[in-house]
Amino acid sequence: MSETVPGLVRRAAIEFGDAPAYVMDGRMLTFAELHDLVRRTAAAFRGQGLEPGGRVVLWAPNSIDWVVAGLAVTYAGGTLVPANSRYTAHEVADIVDRTRATLVVIADGFLGRTQIADLRAVSPNAPILDLAALDALDATDADTAAVEAAADAVTSDDIADILFSSGTTGRPKGVLSAHRQTVAAGESWSGVGEVSATDRYLVISPFFHSYGYKVGVLVGLLHGCTIYPVATFDPDAALGLIESERITMVPGAPAIFLGLLESPAFATTDTSSLRFANTGAANVPVALVERLQKELSFDLVITAFGMTECVVATMCRRGDSDETIATTCGRAIDGMEVAIADPETGKHLAAGDEGELLLKGSQVMLGYLDDPAATAEAIDADGWLHTGDVGVLDDRGYLRITDRLKDMYICGGFNVYPAEVEQALARLDGVVDVAVVGILDERLGEVGKAFVVRRDDSLDADTVIAFARERLANFKAPREVAFVDTLPRNLSGKVLKNELRDEGNAP
């Protein structure tokens, strides 16, 4: 098996040939056609100045053209730098500057915006290429020969991509990954998911995110399954694709599955083709996992844990009990180690003890872009990545994430982990989604405030608080409840609790 992305592109073309690689908006591309387009685009990039080791920022939503351009960057020996499709021009300009990008490839007009003009306004010298116009770029025979040589020269230890962290607690950091790590992420995940060439894979996760790219695009190259990219998530449209295209795989953050289950179209949609669901981009309510098992037609439901700095760390496996799947993130994948440590002393703790989650092994990032101090803070001298997540390992090595260290608050001297409160409230009839944060309180220091998405207005705040008090210690039960239409999330599925805290503490 190739340990480089260009190697995967070549092998997929040989092994899967005329099988459909991508289907989107009436367009179909085979694996052989994909390889041809990738080579020609890589040669065109070289003609625009891209040399091996050069960096290309790709600012676009999910599309077949995104895949061609993204794979072409690494085929030319370059480093792919995906930018969040919802970013502003100022944010993208920062990434362009920090990566010293050779090229910036942009899909103009997404969500009615003017991305190219916006970026030129804030960064007049940015080397911009319009994604829609790449076919018009000329590539000489010399460029084509050079790009094949560049693809040959790529090694498993070369940097394949720089993905920027979500930045929910500060300026996003550029995460460096080698080709062997990027390929291994797709291999590990798809092995547990039992992916084959017969699968039809609905990729809702954005390609700029590791779960859209490494556990999406690369999985198609590894196994020859057909990928159906989605530019923006619409539950009704997604259900329509599931039925009409006989989709078999739908990984996604919890909010994705909640959207499908709560859609008015769900009751009349044939979902019998579905076989594999994977979730875990955020704290997963046990009640949601139970609904995936009972209300959808999935044969295999897997929870997992990963992050930009370590794309796949733990996964459940086929044969795990429903309780294990519903209450844990699984055990370490091959090549990874998991430990729980005291966040103050760093001492590793025994099974059953709660502390900070540490990860070590093949999937841990090379480091942060041009930030040795942040790298040293994240990865200690023994190679352990300090995640900032609070978790527990059982005696089998299965991981349960209890919360983020930064989200914990102290109520009357007692530590409260919001995820525990959210798990309890998720079982209240009428609660569709919920997030809990600590807000300031003169007497207790902080108290909990629950932001609830409800099915209808028959659910009131008193019922929510009473339900929590029946099931949790008094200091854990929220003192306030706010009903909202949606919870603010980034495109990785993480709730933006800093926004909720600001709102909850507003006078």
KEZA-316470 format. One record per residue (C-alpha): residue in one letter; x negated, z, y. Coordinates in steps of 0.1 Angstrom, whole numbers, padded with zeros to 4 digits, always signed. Each point is the difference from the previous one (the first is absolute). Last residue first. Layout:
<nodes>
AXZY...
</nodes>
This chain:
<nodes>
P+0260+0315+0420A-0018-0023-0025N-0014+0019-0030G+0021-0018-0026E-0006-0034+0016D-0038+0006+0000R+0001+0013-0035L+0021-0030-0012E-0026-0024+0016N-0029+0019-0017K+0020-0002-0032L-0004-0038-0002V+0015-0003-0035K-0023-0020-0022G+0014-0031-0015S-0031-0021+0004L+0017-0020+0027N+0001+0031+0022R+0031+0022-0001P+0024+0014+0025L+0030+0014-0019T+0032-0019+0003D+0035+0005+0015V-0007+0036+0010F+0017+0034-0006A-0019+0029+0014V+0000+0034-0017E-0014+0033+0012R-0011+0033-0016P-0014-0017-0031A-0003+0021-0032K-0036+0010-0009F+0001+0034+0016N+0032+0009-0018A-0014-0007-0034L+0014-0032-0016R+0030-0011-0020E+0031+0016+0015R-0017+0000+0034A-0005-0038-0002F+0037-0006-0008A+0011+0023+0029I-0022-0019+0024V+0013-0034-0010T+0036+0012+0000D-0003+0015+0035A-0015-0033+0012D+0030-0021-0010L+0007-0026-0027S+0033-0017+0005D-0018-0023+0024D-0009-0026-0026R-0029-0008-0024R-0024+0022+0019V-0035-0006+0014V-0013+0035+0006F-0027+0014+0024A-0005+0036-0011K-0016+0025+0024G-0021+0028-0014V-0011+0030+0019E-0033+0007+0019G-0015+0031+0017L+0027+0023-0014R+0013+0016+0032E-0007-0026+0027D+0006-0030-0023L-0019-0033+0001I+0010-0028-0024G-0010-0005-0036V+0010-0033-0016V+0025-0010-0027A+0008-0036-0011V+0032-0012-0017D+0015-0031-0015V+0035-0008-0015V+0015+0034+0001G+0037-0001-0008D-0002+0022-0031L-0028+0024+0004R-0028-0007-0025A-0023-0014+0027L+0002+0034+0017A-0020+0017-0027Q-0028-0027-0001E-0001+0001+0038V-0006+0037+0000E-0028-0003-0024A-0015-0029+0019P+0001+0021+0032Y-0028+0024-0012V+0007+0034+0016N-0027+0026+0003F+0013+0035+0008G-0011+0020+0031G+0034-0002+0017C+0003-0037-0006I-0034-0017-0004Y+0000-0038-0002M-0014-0025-0025D-0001-0036+0011K-0037-0002+0006L-0008+0011-0035R+0022-0028-0013D+0025+0011-0027T+0007+0010-0036I-0016-0028-0019R+0003+0006-0037L-0028-0013-0021Y-0002-0002-0038G-0032+0012-0015R+0016+0013-0033D-0004+0036+0011D+0019-0007+0032L-0017-0011+0032V+0014+0012+0033G+0000-0017+0034V-0005+0002+0038D-0011-0032+0016G-0029-0002+0025T-0017-0025-0022H-0035+0014-0003L-0019-0028-0019W-0025+0016-0024G-0034-0017-0003D-0021+0031-0005A-0013+0000+0036D+0036+0000+0013I+0021-0031+0008A+0025+0004+0029E-0023+0019+0025A-0030-0022-0009T+0021-0031+0006A+0013+0013+0033A-0036+0006+0011P-0012-0033-0014D+0025-0020+0021D-0010-0036+0003L+0029-0011-0023Y+0010+0030-0022G-0014+0004-0035L-0006-0017-0033M+0035+0009-0010V+0009+0021-0031Q+0013-0023-0028S-0029+0004-0023G-0001+0038-0001K+0008+0032+0017L+0032+0014+0015L+0007+0035+0015L+0035+0014+0006E+0001+0031+0022G+0014+0032-0016E+0026+0014-0023D-0010+0018-0032G+0017-0011-0033A-0031-0013-0016A-0031+0018+0013L-0015-0004+0034H-0031-0018+0013K-0017+0019+0028G+0000-0018+0033T+0000+0033+0019E+0028-0006+0025P+0020-0027-0016D-0002+0017-0034A-0004-0029-0024I+0021-0021-0024A-0017-0027-0020V+0006-0035-0011E-0025-0024-0017M+0002-0038-0001G-0015-0027-0022D+0031-0004-0022I+0031+0011+0019A+0005+0037+0008R+0033+0016-0010G+0035-0006+0011C+0016+0004+0035T+0021+0029-0012T+0036+0013+0001A+0022-0030-0010I-0024-0017-0023T-0008+0033-0018E+0037+0010-0002D+0009-0034-0014S-0026+0005-0027D-0032-0021-0001G+0002-0027-0026R-0011-0027+0023R-0026+0014+0024C+0000+0019+0032M-0026-0011+0026T-0029+0016+0018A-0027-0013+0024V+0009-0035+0011V-0009-0012+0035C-0026+0026+0008E-0008+0000+0038T+0033-0019+0007M+0019+0026-0020G+0011+0005-0036F+0024+0019-0021A+0023-0012-0027T+0036+0002-0013I+0010-0024-0028V+0034-0012-0010L+0001-0022-0031D+0031-0015-0015F+0016-0004+0035S+0037-0009+0000L+0010+0019+0031E+0024+0029+0002K-0014+0025-0025Q-0038-0003+0001L-0002-0009+0036R+0025+0027+0008E-0021+0026-0017V-0030-0011+0019L+0020+0004+0032A+0012+0035-0009V-0036+0011-0005P-0007-0009+0036V-0033-0020+0003N-0025+0012+0025A-0014-0032+0014A-0014-0033-0013G+0010+0012-0035T+0021-0027-0016N-0003-0024-0029A+0029-0018-0016F-0002-0022-0031R+0027-0017-0021L+0025-0017+0023S+0019-0029-0015S+0032+0020-0003T+0004+0003+0038D+0033-0019+0003T+0013+0008+0034T+0036+0011+0006A-0006+0037+0006F-0032-0006+0019A+0016-0022+0027P+0011+0030+0021S-0037+0010+0002E-0007+0037-0008L-0019-0007-0032L-0021-0028+0015G-0009+0019+0032L-0008+0031-0019F-0023-0021-0021I-0019-0013+0030A-0001+0035+0017P-0017+0014-0031A-0030-0023+0006G-0002-0032-0021P-0005-0016-0034V+0026-0026-0011M-0007-0018-0032T+0022-0021-0022I+0018-0024+0024R+0026-0022-0016E-0003-0025+0028S+0037+0000+0010E+0007+0037-0007I-0032+0016+0014L+0000-0025+0029G+0036+0010+0010L-0010+0036-0002A-0029-0006+0024A+0023-0018+0024D+0024+0029+0000P-0027+0026+0004D-0018-0019+0029F-0037+0006+0000T-0020-0023+0023A-0025-0026-0011V+0009+0001-0037P-0024-0016-0025Y+0012-0013-0034I-0029+0001-0024T-0001-0018-0033C-0021+0016-0027G-0032-0016-0011H-0017+0033-0011L-0030+0006+0022L+0008-0024+0028G+0035+0015+0004V-0014+0035-0001L-0024-0010+0028V+0028-0009+0024G+0020+0032-0007V-0019+0031-0009K-0030-0009+0020Y+0019-0018+0028G+0034+0016+0003Y-0010+0034-0012S-0032+0000+0020H+0019-0007+0032F-0004-0032+0021F+0020-0018-0026P+0031+0021+0009S+0018+0017-0029I+0031-0020-0009V-0016-0020-0028L+0027-0011-0025Y-0019-0007-0032R+0014-0024-0027D-0017+0009-0032T-0005-0025-0028A-0038-0002+0006S-0004+0036-0010V+0000+0035+0017E+0000+0030-0023G+0004+0023+0030V-0029+0022-0012G-0022-0030-0002S+0013-0014+0033W-0011+0031+0019S-0035+0002-0015E-0007-0038+0003G+0013-0002+0036A-0021+0030+0011A-0030-0014-0020V+0000-0032+0020T-0002+0018+0033Q-0026+0024-0013R-0022-0027-0015H+0003-0021+0032A-0014+0030+0020S+0022+0020+0023L-0005+0012+0036V+0027+0020+0018G+0003-0006+0037K+0013+0031+0017P+0033+0001+0020R-0001+0022+0032G+0018+0033-0006T+0024+0019-0021T+0023-0028-0013G-0029-0025+0001S+0013-0021-0028S-0035-0006-0014F-0016-0033+0008L-0009-0023-0029I-0035-0016+0000D-0004-0025-0028A-0022-0015-0026I-0033+0018+0007D-0026-0013-0024D-0006+0021-0031S+0018-0024-0024T-0022-0029+0012V+0009-0030+0021A-0026-0028-0005D+0022-0024-0020A+0027+0002+0028A-0027-0008+0026A-0011-0030-0021E+0035-0012-0002V+0003+0005+0038A-0032-0020+0006A+0012-0030-0021T+0033+0000+0019D-0017+0003+0034A-0024-0029-0009D+0030-0021-0010T+0014+0006+0034A+0030+0023+0007D+0026-0010+0027L+0026+0024+0012A+0035-0013+0000D+0011+0021-0030L-0010+0031+0020A+0027-0006+0026A+0026+0025-0011L-0026+0028-0001D-0010-0006+0036L-0037+0006+0005I-0014+0023+0026P-0036+0007+0009A+0006+0029+0024N-0015-0008+0034P+0030+0008+0021S+0007+0034-0016V+0029+0016+0017A+0019-0031+0011R-0013-0020-0029L+0015+0025-0024D+0034-0002+0017A-0001-0038+0001I-0007-0001-0037Q+0025+0027-0010T+0030-0014+0019R+0028+0021-0015G+0033-0011-0015L-0004+0023-0031F-0030-0022-0011G-0006-0027+0026D-0036-0008-0007A-0016+0005-0033I-0036+0008+0010V-0035-0006-0014V-0027+0018+0019L-0035-0014-0006T-0036+0012+0000A+0011+0037+0003R-0023+0026+0016T+0018+0025-0022R+0005+0025+0028D+0008-0027+0026V+0026-0018-0022I+0015+0034-0010D+0004+0010+0036A+0015-0034+0009V+0025+0006-0028E+0011+0033+0016H+0003-0015+0034A+0019-0031-0013T+0026+0024-0014Y+0002+0008-0037R+0030-0008-0021S-0018-0024-0023N-0026+0026-0008A-0033-0017+0000P-0018-0012-0031V-0038-0001+0002L-0014-0023-0027T-0038-0002-0004G-0017-0034-0003G-0016-0018-0030A+0020-0032+0006Y+0022+0009-0029T+0005+0035+0016V+0015-0016+0031A+0019-0026-0020L+0019+0028-0019G+0014+0013+0032A+0009-0035+0014V+0018-0011-0032V+0018+0033-0004W+0011+0001+0037D+0013-0036-0004I+0021+0010-0029S+0016+0026+0023N+0000+0037+0007P-0003+0007+0038A-0030-0010+0021W-0032+0012+0017L-0030-0010-0021V-0033+0012+0014V-0030-0019-0014R-0034+0016-0005G-0033-0018-0007G-0020+0010-0030P-0005-0036-0011E+0004-0022+0030L+0032-0009+0020G-0007-0024+0028Q+0031-0021+0003G-0013-0025-0026R-0004+0030-0023F+0037+0008+0006A+0009-0036-0009A-0020+0003-0032A+0019+0031-0009T+0033-0018+0008R-0010-0028-0023R-0010+0023-0028V+0031+0023+0004L+0023-0031+0000D-0015-0013-0032H+0002+0034-0017L+0036+0004+0010E+0009-0034-0013A-0015+0009-0034F+0019+0033+0000T+0032-0018+0008L+0018+0002+0034M+0037+0000+0005R+0018-0002+0034G+0038+0006+0003D-0005+0031+0023M-0026+0016-0023V-0013-0007-0035Y-0036+0007-0009A-0022-0005-0031P+0022-0024-0019A-0017-0012-0032D-0019-0033+0004G-0034+0014-0008F+0003+0035-0015E-0035+0003-0017I-0020-0024+0021A+0016+0008+0034A+0000+0037-0008R-0037-0001-0008R-0009-0016+0033V+0020+0024+0021L-0012+0030-0020G-0037-0010+0005P+0006-0003+0037V+0013+0036+0000T-0030+0014-0018E-0003+0021-0031S+0008-0029-0024M+0014+0010-0034
</nodes>
